[in-house]
Amino acid sequence: MNLAYFISNRISKQSDGTFSAAINRIAVVSTGLGLAVLLVAFMVLLGFKAQIKNKIYSFSGHLIVNKYTLSTSFEETSISVSDSLLHQLSEYPLTERIQPYAMKAGLIKAIRPKAETNLQETKEVQGVIMKGVDHHFDTATFKKHLIIGKFPDFSGKGYSTQVALSQKIANYLQLKVGGEVMIYFVQDPPRFRKLQVVGIYETGLEEFDEKIIIGDLDLIRRINGWNESQAGGIELFINDLDQLENAESDLFNSLDINLYVNKVTDKYVQIFDWLNLLNRNVVILLTIILFVVGTSIISILLILIMERTQMIGVMKSLGASNRLIQSVFIWNGIRLIVKGLILGNIVGISLGLIQYFLKIIPLDTANYYMSHVPIEFDIVTIIGLNVLVLSIVGLTLFIPVTIISKVQPIKAIQFD
């Protein structure tokens, strides 16, 4: 058996009910609370990032391929969705799936039945962007945002007049599922269509809720005079977001010169910049917590060394080396840290589970894009935080034990 570990274990047991025991509990609690705070912070950060990214990816691909143009309009110049282009995009190694789409600006106005003509007629015209999609659209992911109704059905012949719009637009126009709207497309000559609202969604993201309605791609093709092989662009989803920059570069260099590849992080740069700001805040919190816990461990170990000064003197008079005595206190410090990590994991993960299932902490949707604090469990992050705290705080143990080499046996034995 390791002698230093054996001595450390014995003096730890003998200190029960003493001042040392109280100091040990403070070390365990401070380490545990520090880790618990870090675990909750990272679970919330990962939850925010996952929730917001999933909402964005419900409306936009990771990469968007469209015609190269200097226009800042929401409407794209059409591209030819040829078999060769689809094959080229599908065969790219990182491609998970692709979907054609088109955007069309317009004004919508609620159509009131005669029985409802007494309703207020104010705020009944709303500027919107219709996003036309087809059967390639990932309806399963989008349905997570539906709060009432269903996703439009595009399986019939011709084009569908069913649409899904946001709760914000529905409230603005005093609409419910089953209601009808008239949409006026801004072009020369103007075109209009009667549409039926079959679903209402809510994401909490103003970029979508204030202006996007989901409709049939074939309807936009008909309005624009496009054939069935034309679209505003193609959205491409990849299976490894860490390779997003490389994928953009590879596709940009391989596609025709008149096609442009845009990343979703550039299209919604403000949202992703906000997420990066959250990363910085968590890094600052991590640094502060590690500093506080490390400082408390140093202070507590110094107190324990001062309390055991006579023992140190006796051990040195019996021939114990400085290294052996230092190892005794390092083992004692490691024991305290490990107990603190166990406590921190229990507290941190328990708080995360409570919020994950009960959602007891609400948020203002207008400011935070969601109605409650999100939680995301990632085993790699949890293990990484435990290893980081154990490593960094463990290294601080070597700072206070250096004073042991300066203790003189004669003075230490007389120490009171």
C-alpha positions as CSV (number, residue, x, y, z in Angstrom):
1,M,0.0,0.0,0.0
2,N,1.1,3.5,-0.7
3,L,2.5,4.9,2.6
4,A,1.5,8.5,1.9
5,Y,-2.1,7.4,1.0
6,F,-2.3,5.2,4.2
7,I,-1.2,8.1,6.5
8,S,-3.6,10.5,4.7
9,N,-6.5,8.1,5.2
10,R,-5.7,7.6,8.9
11,I,-5.4,11.3,9.8
12,S,-8.6,12.0,7.8
13,K,-10.6,9.4,9.9
14,Q,-9.1,10.7,13.1
15,S,-10.2,14.3,12.3
16,D,-13.9,13.5,12.6
17,G,-15.6,16.0,14.9
18,T,-12.6,18.3,15.0
19,F,-11.9,21.7,13.5
20,S,-10.3,19.9,10.5
21,A,-13.5,18.1,9.8
22,A,-15.4,21.4,9.4
23,I,-12.6,22.7,7.1
24,N,-12.9,19.6,5.0
25,R,-16.6,20.0,4.7
26,I,-16.1,23.6,3.5
27,A,-13.7,22.4,0.9
28,V,-16.1,19.7,-0.4
29,V,-19.0,22.1,-0.5
30,S,-17.1,24.8,-2.3
31,T,-15.8,22.4,-4.9
32,G,-19.2,20.8,-5.3
33,L,-21.1,24.1,-5.7
34,G,-18.5,25.3,-8.2
35,L,-18.9,22.2,-10.4
36,A,-22.7,22.3,-10.1
37,V,-22.7,25.9,-11.3
38,L,-20.5,25.0,-14.2
39,L,-22.6,22.0,-15.1
40,V,-25.8,24.0,-15.1
41,A,-24.2,26.9,-17.1
42,F,-23.0,24.6,-19.8
43,M,-26.3,22.6,-19.9
44,V,-28.2,25.9,-20.4
45,L,-25.7,27.1,-23.0
46,L,-25.9,23.9,-25.0
47,G,-29.7,24.0,-24.7
48,F,-29.9,27.6,-26.0
49,K,-27.6,26.8,-28.9
50,A,-29.4,23.6,-29.8
51,Q,-32.9,25.1,-29.6
52,I,-32.1,28.2,-31.6
53,K,-30.1,26.3,-34.2
54,N,-32.9,23.8,-34.6
55,K,-35.4,26.6,-35.2
56,I,-33.1,28.2,-37.8
57,Y,-32.5,24.9,-39.5
58,S,-36.3,24.3,-39.7
59,F,-36.5,27.3,-42.1
60,S,-33.1,27.3,-43.8
61,G,-30.5,24.8,-44.9
62,H,-26.9,24.8,-43.6
63,L,-25.9,26.0,-47.0
64,I,-28.0,27.9,-49.6
65,V,-27.2,27.6,-53.3
66,N,-28.8,30.3,-55.5
67,K,-28.1,32.6,-58.4
68,Y,-25.2,35.0,-57.9
69,T,-26.7,38.5,-57.8
70,L,-26.1,41.9,-56.2
71,S,-29.7,42.3,-55.3
72,T,-30.8,42.5,-51.6
73,S,-34.3,41.5,-52.4
74,F,-35.9,38.5,-50.6
75,E,-36.9,37.1,-54.0
76,E,-34.2,35.1,-55.8
77,T,-33.5,34.9,-59.5
78,S,-34.5,31.4,-60.6
79,I,-31.9,28.7,-61.1
80,S,-32.4,25.5,-63.1
81,V,-32.8,22.5,-60.7
82,S,-31.3,20.1,-63.3
83,D,-30.6,16.4,-62.7
84,S,-26.9,17.1,-63.0
85,L,-26.9,19.8,-60.3
86,L,-29.0,17.7,-58.0
87,H,-26.7,14.7,-58.6
88,Q,-23.6,16.9,-57.9
89,L,-25.0,18.2,-54.6
90,S,-26.3,14.8,-53.5
91,E,-23.0,13.1,-54.2
92,Y,-21.0,15.6,-52.1
93,P,-19.6,13.5,-49.2
94,L,-21.0,15.7,-46.4
95,T,-24.5,16.1,-47.9
96,E,-27.3,14.8,-45.7
97,R,-30.3,16.0,-47.8
98,I,-31.3,18.8,-50.2
99,Q,-34.5,20.7,-50.9
100,P,-35.5,23.3,-53.5
101,Y,-37.3,26.4,-52.4
102,A,-38.4,29.9,-53.6
103,M,-39.2,33.2,-51.8
104,K,-42.0,35.6,-52.9
105,A,-42.9,38.9,-51.3
106,G,-46.6,39.8,-50.9
107,L,-49.3,41.4,-48.8
108,I,-51.9,39.3,-47.1
109,K,-55.4,40.3,-45.9
110,A,-57.8,38.2,-43.8
111,I,-61.0,37.2,-45.6
112,R,-63.9,37.7,-43.2
113,P,-67.1,35.7,-43.3
114,K,-70.2,37.8,-43.3
115,A,-70.9,36.8,-39.7
116,E,-67.6,38.4,-38.6
117,T,-67.9,41.7,-40.5
118,N,-68.3,43.5,-37.2
119,L,-64.7,42.7,-36.2
120,Q,-62.2,45.5,-36.2
121,E,-60.8,46.1,-39.7
122,T,-57.5,47.7,-38.4
123,K,-54.2,45.9,-38.8
124,E,-55.7,43.5,-41.3
125,V,-53.0,43.9,-44.0
126,Q,-49.6,42.4,-43.4
127,G,-46.4,42.3,-45.5
128,V,-45.0,38.7,-45.6
129,I,-42.5,36.5,-47.4
130,M,-43.9,33.3,-48.7
131,K,-41.4,30.5,-48.7
132,G,-42.4,27.9,-51.2
133,V,-41.3,24.3,-50.5
134,D,-42.1,20.8,-51.9
135,H,-42.2,17.2,-50.7
136,H,-38.4,17.3,-49.9
137,F,-39.0,19.7,-47.0
138,D,-38.4,18.2,-43.6
139,T,-41.9,18.4,-42.2
140,A,-41.0,16.3,-39.1
141,T,-38.6,18.9,-37.8
142,F,-40.9,21.8,-38.6
143,K,-43.9,20.2,-36.9
144,K,-42.2,20.7,-33.5
145,H,-43.0,24.4,-34.0
146,L,-46.6,23.9,-34.9
147,I,-48.9,24.9,-32.1
148,I,-52.2,24.5,-33.9
149,G,-53.3,22.7,-37.0
150,K,-51.1,20.7,-39.4
151,F,-48.4,21.2,-42.1
152,P,-49.7,22.1,-45.5
153,D,-50.3,19.1,-47.9
154,F,-48.5,19.5,-51.2
155,S,-49.3,16.0,-52.6
156,G,-52.3,16.9,-54.8
157,K,-52.3,17.7,-58.5
158,G,-51.4,21.3,-59.5
159,Y,-50.5,23.6,-56.7
160,S,-51.8,23.7,-53.1
161,T,-53.4,26.8,-51.6
162,Q,-52.7,25.6,-48.1
163,V,-50.3,27.7,-45.9
164,A,-48.8,27.7,-42.4
165,L,-48.2,31.1,-40.8
166,S,-46.9,32.3,-37.5
167,Q,-48.9,32.9,-34.3
168,K,-47.7,36.5,-34.5
169,I,-49.2,37.0,-37.9
170,A,-52.3,35.1,-37.0
171,N,-52.9,37.4,-34.0
172,Y,-52.2,40.5,-36.1
173,L,-54.8,39.4,-38.7
174,Q,-57.2,37.9,-36.1
175,L,-56.9,34.5,-37.9
176,K,-57.5,30.9,-36.8
177,V,-56.8,27.6,-38.4
178,G,-59.4,27.1,-41.2
179,G,-59.4,30.8,-41.9
180,E,-58.7,32.2,-45.4
181,V,-56.5,35.0,-46.5
182,M,-56.0,36.8,-49.8
183,I,-52.3,37.3,-50.8
184,Y,-51.3,40.0,-53.2
185,F,-47.9,39.4,-54.9
186,V,-45.9,42.5,-55.6
187,Q,-45.0,42.3,-59.3
188,D,-46.1,43.8,-62.6
189,P,-48.8,43.0,-63.3
190,P,-49.9,42.2,-59.7
191,R,-51.2,38.7,-59.0
192,F,-53.3,37.4,-56.1
193,R,-54.5,34.1,-54.7
194,K,-56.9,33.0,-52.0
195,L,-55.1,30.8,-49.4
196,Q,-56.3,28.6,-46.6
197,V,-54.6,28.6,-43.2
198,V,-54.1,25.0,-42.1
199,G,-51.4,25.5,-39.5
200,I,-50.0,28.0,-37.0
201,Y,-46.4,27.9,-35.8
202,E,-44.3,29.7,-33.3
203,T,-40.5,29.8,-33.0
204,G,-39.8,32.9,-30.9
205,L,-37.4,34.2,-33.6
206,E,-38.6,37.5,-35.0
207,E,-36.8,36.8,-38.3
208,F,-39.4,34.1,-39.0
209,D,-42.4,34.9,-36.9
210,E,-42.9,38.4,-38.2
211,K,-42.8,37.7,-41.9
212,I,-42.5,34.0,-43.1
213,I,-45.4,31.9,-44.2
214,I,-44.9,28.4,-45.6
215,G,-46.6,27.5,-48.9
216,D,-46.3,25.4,-52.0
217,L,-43.3,25.9,-54.3
218,D,-45.5,25.1,-57.3
219,L,-47.7,28.1,-56.4
220,I,-44.7,30.5,-56.6
221,R,-43.6,28.8,-59.9
222,R,-47.0,29.5,-61.3
223,I,-47.0,33.1,-60.2
224,N,-43.5,33.7,-61.5
225,G,-44.1,31.8,-64.8
226,W,-41.4,29.2,-64.0
227,N,-41.4,25.7,-65.2
228,E,-41.2,22.7,-62.8
229,S,-37.4,22.5,-63.1
230,Q,-36.9,26.1,-61.8
231,A,-36.6,27.3,-58.2
232,G,-35.3,30.2,-56.3
233,G,-32.5,28.1,-54.8
234,I,-31.5,24.8,-53.2
235,E,-31.0,24.3,-49.4
236,L,-28.4,21.8,-48.5
237,F,-28.0,20.1,-45.1
238,I,-24.7,18.5,-44.1
239,N,-24.0,15.8,-41.6
240,D,-21.0,17.6,-39.9
241,L,-21.5,21.2,-39.0
242,D,-17.8,21.5,-38.0
243,Q,-17.1,21.2,-41.7
244,L,-19.4,24.0,-42.7
245,E,-16.6,26.3,-43.9
246,N,-14.9,23.5,-45.9
247,A,-18.3,22.5,-47.4
248,E,-19.0,26.1,-48.5
249,S,-15.6,26.4,-50.1
250,D,-15.7,23.0,-51.8
251,L,-19.2,23.6,-53.3
252,F,-18.4,27.2,-54.4
253,N,-15.3,26.0,-56.3
254,S,-17.1,23.1,-57.9
255,L,-20.4,24.6,-59.0
256,D,-21.1,26.8,-62.0
257,I,-19.7,30.3,-62.0
258,N,-23.2,31.9,-61.9
259,L,-24.2,30.0,-58.7
260,Y,-23.4,31.3,-55.2
261,V,-23.1,29.3,-52.0
262,N,-24.1,31.0,-48.7
263,K,-23.7,29.7,-45.2
264,V,-26.6,29.9,-42.7
265,T,-24.3,31.5,-40.2
266,D,-23.8,34.4,-42.7
267,K,-27.5,34.7,-43.5
268,Y,-28.5,35.0,-39.8
269,V,-25.3,36.5,-38.6
270,Q,-26.8,38.5,-35.7
271,I,-28.3,35.3,-34.1
272,F,-25.0,33.4,-34.4
273,D,-23.0,36.3,-33.1
274,W,-25.3,36.4,-30.0
275,L,-24.6,32.7,-29.5
276,N,-20.9,33.3,-29.7
277,L,-21.3,36.0,-27.1
278,L,-22.9,33.5,-24.8
279,N,-19.8,31.3,-25.3
280,R,-17.6,34.1,-24.1
281,N,-19.7,34.6,-21.0
282,V,-19.5,31.0,-20.1
283,V,-15.7,30.9,-20.5
284,I,-15.5,33.9,-18.2
285,L,-17.7,32.1,-15.7
286,L,-15.5,29.0,-16.0
287,T,-12.4,31.0,-15.3
288,I,-13.9,32.7,-12.2
289,I,-15.3,29.4,-10.8
290,L,-11.9,27.6,-11.2
291,F,-10.1,30.6,-9.6
292,V,-12.5,30.7,-6.6
293,V,-12.4,26.9,-6.1
294,G,-8.6,26.7,-6.5
295,T,-8.1,29.6,-4.0
296,S,-10.4,28.0,-1.5
297,I,-8.5,24.6,-1.8
298,I,-5.1,26.4,-1.3
299,S,-6.4,28.2,1.8
300,I,-8.0,25.1,3.3
301,L,-4.8,23.0,2.7
302,L,-2.7,25.7,4.3
303,I,-5.0,25.6,7.4
304,L,-4.7,21.8,7.6
305,I,-0.9,22.0,7.3
306,M,-0.7,24.6,10.0
307,E,-2.9,22.4,12.2
308,R,-0.6,19.4,11.6
309,T,2.6,21.3,12.1
310,Q,3.6,19.1,15.1
311,M,2.8,16.0,13.1
312,I,5.1,17.2,10.3
313,G,7.9,17.8,12.8
314,V,7.5,14.4,14.3
315,M,7.5,12.7,10.9
316,K,10.7,14.6,9.9
317,S,12.4,13.7,13.2
318,L,11.6,10.0,12.4
319,G,13.3,10.4,9.0
320,A,10.3,11.1,6.7
321,S,11.3,13.0,3.6
322,N,9.7,16.3,2.5
323,R,8.3,14.5,-0.6
324,L,6.5,11.8,1.6
325,I,4.9,14.4,3.9
326,Q,3.9,16.5,0.9
327,S,2.3,13.5,-0.7
328,V,0.2,12.9,2.5
329,F,-1.4,16.4,2.1
330,I,-1.8,16.1,-1.6
331,W,-3.7,12.8,-1.2
332,N,-5.8,14.5,1.4
333,G,-6.5,17.4,-1.0
334,I,-7.4,15.0,-3.8
335,R,-9.8,13.2,-1.5
336,L,-11.6,16.5,-0.8
337,I,-11.8,17.4,-4.5
338,V,-13.2,14.0,-5.5
339,K,-15.9,14.2,-2.8
340,G,-16.7,17.7,-4.1
341,L,-16.9,16.5,-7.7
342,I,-19.4,13.8,-6.6
343,L,-21.5,16.3,-4.7
344,G,-21.3,18.7,-7.7
345,N,-22.5,16.1,-10.2
346,I,-25.4,15.1,-8.0
347,V,-26.5,18.7,-7.5
348,G,-25.8,20.0,-11.0
349,I,-27.4,17.1,-12.9
350,S,-30.4,17.0,-10.5
351,L,-31.1,20.7,-11.2
352,G,-30.8,20.1,-14.9
353,L,-33.2,17.2,-14.8
354,I,-35.7,19.2,-12.8
355,Q,-35.6,22.0,-15.3
356,Y,-35.6,19.6,-18.3
357,F,-38.8,17.8,-17.2
358,L,-40.7,20.5,-15.2
359,K,-39.6,23.7,-17.0
360,I,-39.9,25.6,-13.7
361,I,-37.8,28.6,-14.9
362,P,-39.7,30.6,-17.6
363,L,-38.2,33.1,-20.0
364,D,-39.5,36.1,-22.0
365,T,-39.9,34.8,-25.5
366,A,-39.5,38.3,-27.0
367,N,-36.0,38.6,-25.5
368,Y,-34.7,35.0,-25.4
369,Y,-36.5,33.3,-28.4
370,M,-38.0,30.6,-26.1
371,S,-40.5,30.3,-23.3
372,H,-38.4,28.5,-20.7
373,V,-34.7,27.9,-19.9
374,P,-33.6,25.0,-22.2
375,I,-31.4,22.2,-21.0
376,E,-29.1,20.0,-23.1
377,F,-27.3,17.0,-21.6
378,D,-24.0,16.1,-23.2
379,I,-22.0,13.4,-21.6
380,V,-18.7,14.5,-23.2
381,T,-19.1,18.0,-21.7
382,I,-20.0,16.7,-18.3
383,I,-17.0,14.4,-18.2
384,G,-14.8,17.2,-19.6
385,L,-15.8,19.6,-16.9
386,N,-15.1,17.0,-14.2
387,V,-11.6,16.3,-15.7
388,L,-10.9,20.0,-16.0
389,V,-11.9,20.9,-12.4
390,L,-9.9,17.9,-11.1
391,S,-6.9,18.8,-13.1
392,I,-6.8,22.5,-12.5
393,V,-7.7,22.4,-8.9
394,G,-5.5,19.4,-8.3
395,L,-2.5,21.4,-9.6
396,T,-3.2,24.1,-7.0
397,L,-2.5,21.5,-4.3
398,F,1.2,21.7,-5.1
399,I,1.3,25.4,-4.1
400,P,0.6,25.1,-0.3
401,V,2.6,21.9,0.3
402,T,5.8,23.7,-0.8
403,I,6.0,25.3,2.7
404,I,6.4,21.8,4.2
405,S,10.1,21.8,3.1
406,K,10.7,24.9,5.2
407,V,9.3,23.4,8.4
408,Q,12.1,22.7,11.0
409,P,11.5,19.6,13.1
410,I,12.6,21.1,16.5
411,K,10.4,24.2,16.1
412,A,7.5,22.2,14.7
413,I,7.5,19.9,17.7
414,Q,7.4,22.9,20.0
415,F,4.7,24.5,17.9
416,D,1.5,25.2,19.7
